[in-house]
Amino acid sequence: MIINDIKIISEGYCFAKTYKLPDFINYKISCSDPNLEITRFNQAVLKANQDLEKETSSYFVIQKMILNDNLLKTTVTDLIINKKISAEASLIQAIKNFKSEMLKSQSTYLQERVYDLEDMCQRLLHILVDTKIKLPTTDFILVVDELLPSILLQHLNNIKGIITKKAGYLSHGAILARTLEIPFITTNMTIPNDTNVIIDTRLKHLIINPSNKEINELKVTNNENVILRPHEGFQLLANVFGNEEIEKVKKYGFDGIGLYRTEFVFMHNNRPLTYEEQLNIYTDAVTKLGPLSFCFRTFDIGDDKQIPYIKTHKKGFLNYVNNKEMFEEQIKAFINSNLYGKMKIMFPMIETKEEFNYLKSWVLRIKKELNNDVPLKIGMMLETKSALENIYDFNEADFFSIGTNDLTMQLYHLNREKAKKIPAKYILDLKNKLIDVINYCNKTNKELSMCGELAAIPEATKSFLQIGLKNFSVSPSAYKDLNESVCKYLESIK
């Protein structure tokens, strides 16, 4: 049976049997001994912490923070005592209350933590009821109402595809699936467990119980022959989390790396990296890419990205001032890994020209101390309302990268989930705001690119191409969408 009523979250194709994850955990509600329930909950938190210590993905950092927040413990304990309900029932009620308040908040940071809360809640519930998620050890297509990123991260080797009933294009799970190049679709159809299924987003359909002929006709695409087309006057760049993604950047024919998120290098460790360790990582990255444009973003920590050994709250300028040694070690490693003179260093969350000028002067001072005369460009993410409104102040910036994720949050209070369905009026408003930026960069001959998930959404990309934006930086898995958008635009103006 062929099903065409699907929504594509992540491109790809696969054939495997389905595994339907149970949607509900049976748990007791009554409580005969409150002290026992409080002890059970505390033991579950302890066990969850021990499990999370084994996880290396940076995604779990925020779960650790939530798990050890005293408010969670206090709320659950109070519910057990006052409502006389079990640890499981108290946990579910506490999470429900937190989610309700967070969704009401105007803070996009709080709104986005709802997914982390739900993921952490499921982890604790499985410990409390002593059940383990036992997924197949062979290849399978995961079927679940809503994807929790932890399931995906813990079973990467065997999950070949994902089918859910609901999913946001910009949710953590969706972004992970695209980064890992795992085909991911949504459908309202009920898919039975242990059923042969083909997901093929190239044909935009799902096949349940395919025939032998349909299975044999599932052609394997040679990705090495599917590369980005060269577009004169345009730069199609990649956003990466680490060195392991650089092979994809080269394979798909990107013009370079528009954003290397260096904070994830730090998140994989429980201590600050030394200068030598960073130098090895960055030199390896630059060597792998060769003489193409390479933009390193200084560590972007705070808000939803926390590092246990650094005390931070908000993203931005003060994180560098308050962590002077860490900043200087990173800058030295950047400068000394600039093998081809194609490197750019970019600061995130800049609010004022004073902040940018201070950091640029700091970098140039370090460069001079190192007696390094290799060409280097220093720029900034354009992702705050203040910087956008005062673009003409940033004369010292060599380049700008429009950070759509944080910028749309600040301008329109849109979290990742809402941003996929960003109303046309917001796109029009953002276009109008960016016209001044584009004119300023053209007039002053400054490089300008757009970076972030919005840059990979075809409807949005088309709008920004129309106002003269020519450089885009997206995750490697979005190369086909970006390439197609630019091709269609160029065809339309012939």
Secondary structure, DSSP 8 states (H G I E B T S, - for coil): -EE---EEEE--EEEEEEEE--S------B-S-HHHHHHHHHHHHHHHHHHHHT---TTHHHHHHHHT-HHHHHHHHHHHHHH-B-HHHHHHHHHHHHHHHHHHSS-HHHHHHHHHHHHHHHHHHHHHTT------SS-EEEEESS--HHHHHHTTTTEEEEEES---TTSHHHHHHHHTT--EEE-SS---TT-EEEEETTTTEEEES--HHHHHT-----GGG------TT-EEEEEESSGGGHHHHHHTT-SEEEEEETHHHHHTSSS---HHHHHHHHHHHHHHH-SSEEEEE----BTTB--TTS---S-STHHHHTTHHHHHHHHHHHHHT--SS-EEEEESS--SHHHHHHHHHHHHHHHHHTT--S--EEEEEE-SHHHHHTGGG-TT-SEEEEEHHHHHHHHH---HHHHTT--HHHHHHHHHHHHHHHHHHHHHT-EEEEESGGGGSHHHHHHHHHTT--EEEE-GGGHHHHHHHHHHHHHHT-
